[in-house]
């Protein structure tokens, strides 16, 4: 089975830390640590099965199919597959306006 490397672009890293900060401020450091670890682990599972995600509906509707998403709780992990790498572009709270965020970030 082919193994992929999982990389995080700067936006995705910032998303992770923003989520962490939010949970620390609104809940606890313990829960923030657990969520941070769980989100990173979900991303690293893409090493062996990167095609497990689907094309985000918001992007599919406008004909953009090179991005995929993996869902973890309310979070949506948006990534692309590039040769032997999985590039994580965003980790977003699915309760937010995903359409405008994706257009702003991925279609620049």
C-alpha positions as CSV (number, residue, x, y, z in Angstrom):
1,X,0.0,0.0,0.0
2,X,1.3,3.4,-1.0
3,X,2.0,5.8,1.8
4,X,1.6,9.6,1.4
5,X,3.2,12.3,3.4
6,X,0.7,14.7,5.0
7,X,1.7,18.4,4.9
8,X,-0.1,21.4,6.3
9,X,0.0,24.8,4.5
10,X,0.2,27.9,6.6
11,X,-3.6,28.5,6.6
12,X,-4.3,25.0,7.9
13,X,-1.7,25.4,10.7
14,X,-3.3,28.7,11.6
15,X,-6.7,27.1,11.6
16,X,-5.5,24.4,14.1
17,X,-4.0,27.0,16.4
18,X,-7.1,29.2,16.2
19,X,-9.3,26.3,17.1
20,X,-7.0,25.4,19.9
21,X,-7.0,29.0,21.3
22,X,-10.8,29.2,21.0
23,X,-11.3,26.0,23.0
24,X,-8.8,27.0,25.6
25,X,-10.6,30.3,26.1
26,X,-14.1,28.9,26.1
27,X,-13.6,25.5,27.6
28,X,-10.4,24.1,28.9
29,X,-6.8,23.4,28.0
30,X,-7.4,19.7,28.5
31,X,-10.2,19.7,25.9
32,X,-8.2,21.9,23.6
33,X,-5.2,19.4,23.8
34,X,-7.5,16.5,23.0
35,X,-9.2,18.2,20.1
36,X,-5.9,19.4,18.7
37,X,-4.5,15.8,18.8
38,X,-7.7,14.3,17.4
39,X,-7.7,16.7,14.4
40,X,-4.0,16.1,13.7
41,X,-4.6,12.3,13.9
42,X,-7.5,12.6,11.5
43,X,-5.3,14.4,9.0
44,X,-2.5,11.8,9.4
45,X,-4.9,9.0,8.6
46,X,-4.9,10.4,5.1
47,X,-1.4,8.9,4.8
48,X,-2.8,5.5,3.8
49,X,-6.2,6.3,2.4
50,X,-6.2,9.9,0.9
51,X,-9.2,9.2,-1.4
52,X,-11.5,8.5,1.6
53,X,-12.8,12.0,1.5
54,X,-15.3,13.5,-0.9
55,X,-15.3,16.7,-3.0
56,X,-16.8,19.5,-0.9
57,X,-20.3,20.2,-2.2
58,X,-19.6,23.9,-2.3
59,X,-16.7,23.4,-4.6
60,X,-18.3,20.6,-6.7
61,X,-21.2,22.9,-7.5
62,X,-18.9,25.4,-9.2
63,X,-16.8,22.7,-11.0
64,X,-13.8,22.7,-8.7
65,X,-13.0,19.0,-8.0
66,X,-9.3,18.9,-7.1
67,X,-10.0,19.4,-3.4
68,X,-11.4,16.8,-1.0
69,X,-12.7,16.9,2.5
70,X,-12.7,14.8,5.6
71,X,-15.1,15.5,8.4
72,X,-14.3,15.3,12.1
73,X,-17.1,16.2,14.4
74,X,-18.2,19.7,13.2
75,X,-14.8,20.3,11.5
76,X,-14.1,20.0,7.9
77,X,-10.6,19.2,6.8
78,X,-10.0,20.4,3.2
79,X,-7.1,18.9,1.4
80,X,-5.7,18.0,-2.0
81,X,-3.6,15.1,-3.3
82,X,-0.4,16.0,-5.0
83,X,1.8,13.1,-6.3
84,X,2.9,11.4,-3.1
85,X,1.7,14.1,-0.7
86,X,-1.6,15.1,0.9
87,X,-1.7,18.9,1.4
88,X,-4.1,20.0,4.1
89,X,-5.4,23.5,3.2
90,X,-8.0,24.3,5.8
91,X,-9.5,23.0,9.0
92,X,-12.8,24.7,9.4
93,X,-15.8,24.6,11.7
94,X,-18.6,23.3,9.6
95,X,-21.0,25.6,11.3
96,X,-19.4,28.6,9.7
97,X,-20.1,30.0,6.2
98,X,-17.9,27.5,4.4
99,X,-18.8,28.6,0.9
100,X,-17.2,32.1,1.2
101,X,-14.2,30.8,3.2
102,X,-13.4,28.2,0.5
103,X,-13.8,30.7,-2.3
104,X,-11.6,33.2,-0.5
105,X,-8.8,30.7,0.4
106,X,-8.8,28.0,-2.3
107,X,-9.7,29.9,-5.4
108,X,-7.4,32.9,-5.0
